[in-house]
Every structure is written in C-alpha cells, then in structure tokens.
Amino acid sequence: MKTVAELKQERESILAKVEEIYDLIDTDGRAMTSDEEQICNAAVARAEQLNIDIERRMKLEAVQVPQ
C-alpha cells in the first residue's frame, strides 16, 4: 500500500502535467484540443480519486496501533 506521501507525490505529478497543458494552450493562444481535454479530464479524475485515497490512508494511519 502506498504511503500518504507517495499518494500526494503522484497527485502533484498528475496536476503538474495538467498545468503544462494549460500553460501551452495559454502560450499558443488557442483552445484545448479534444486529446488535451481527454488527458486533462482523466488526470483531474485521477487526482480526485487520489484525494479520496489520501484521506482514507490518513484516517487509517491515525487509528493504527504502532507495532
């Protein structure tokens, strides 16, 4: 099972890729392509799932008894 830190790192990496796409679009002064839209939508959905996973993992770590 991934740690909270690993999950957060994965989320940040995914969101950085989305930011890169938005930066490219802004620089080019154009609309998002359908491929870019699909990539961004999938990335945001994954980031949302990671947020849920992070929250669950944090709750689990809070109630675990140290061994």
N, C-alpha and C positions, 0 to 999 in steps of 0.2 A: 504494500500500500504506500502511495506517495505521501510525503510529509506536506504540511501546510506550506512550508517554504517552497517546495518543489511545485506545488499546485499554483502558488502565486507567481512563480517564475514563468511557468507555462502560460498563465493568463496574460502576463505582461508581454511576453514574446508574441502572442497572438494579436494583442491590441496594438503592438508596435507595427506589425505588418499592415493592419488596417490604417493606421496613421500614415504609413508610407504611401498607400494608395490615395488617401485624401490629399496628401501633400503633392503627389504627382498630378492629380486632377486640378488642384488649385494652380500649380505652376503652369500647366498646359492650358488652363482656362477653358476647360471642356467639361462635358457631362460624363458621368460614370458609364463605362461600357457594361453590357449585360454580364460579361465574365467577371468584371471587377465587382459588380453588385452581388453576384453569387458568392464570390470569395468573401466579401465583407459580411454578408448575411450569415454565412456559415461560421465565420470567425466570431461574430458577435454572439451567435447561438452557443458556440463552444465556450466563450468567455462567461456567458450567463450560467451554463452548466457548471463551470469551474467555480463560480461564486457559490453555488449551492454545495458543491463538494467541499470547498474550503470551510464553509460554515459548519457542515456536518463533522468534518475532521476536527475542527476546533472544539466542538462540543464533546466529541469522543475523547480527545486529549484532556479536556477539563475534568472528566469523570473517571478516567483511568487511574487505577491504583499503581503507584510506582512499584517495580519489581526489584 
